[in-house]
Amino acid sequence: MGRKEVSSGTLNVDQYRKKIGKQDWKKAKKDVKATKQQKDMKESAMGIKDVALIVTAFAFMLGVIYIFLYMYLDQQPSAK
């Protein structure tokens, strides 16, 4: 009889350890999911550098067009 009680005690300990392991796995799984979501958001979001680059390029193109039109329209036809 003593032998059966000892073996059933280890089963309870094993079950307890399994429950703890499952809980830890669930917590770790949630943490991994949250980390992946944060990484995806960072990759997909436009950064300040990208926005600044686009605005600068747009302003540069407007400046080039303005200078070209100013020089072209400023020329007076020569009267003879």
N, C-alpha and C positions, 0 to 999 in steps of 0.2 A: 504494500500500500504506500509506503513512503516513496517508492520510486515513481508512482503515478502522480503524486502530488508535486514532486520536483519537476517533472516534465511538463505538467500543465502550467506551472509557474513561469517557465521560460516561454511558453506560448503566449502568455499574457504580456510578457515583456516584449516579445517580438511584435505582437500586435500593436502595442503602445509605440514602439519605435517606428513601425510602418505608418501609423497615424501622424506622428510628428514629421516623418519624411514627406508625406503627402501634403501636409500644411506648408512645410518649407518650400516644396516644389510649386505650390499654388502661388505663394508670395513671390518667389523668384520669377515665375512666369509673368505675373502682373508687372514686375519691375522691368523685365526685358521688353514687354509690350510697350510700356510707357517710354522707355529709352528709344525704341525703334520709331515711335510716333514723333518724338522730339527731333530725331535725326532727319526723318522725312520732311518735317516742316521746315527745318533749316535749309535743306537742299532745294526744296521747291519754292521757297520764298525769295523774292528779289531783294537783294541787299541794298544798302545805301550807296555803295560804290556803283552798282549797276544803274540805279536811278540817276545818279550824278553824271555818269558817262552818257546816258541817253539825252539828258537835258543839255549837256555841254555840246554834244554832236548836233543837236537840233539848233542851238543858238549859233554855232559856227556856220551851219548851212544857211541860216537866215542872214547872217552877216555877209557871207560870200555873195548871196543873191542881191542883197542891198547894195553892196559896193559895185557889183557888175551893172546893175540898173542905174546907179548914180552916174557912173562913168559913161555909160551908153547914152543916157538921156541928157547929160550935161553938155554934150557936144553941140555947139551952135552951128547951124549950116552957114557956110561962108557965102556972103553976098557979093556978087560981082557987079 
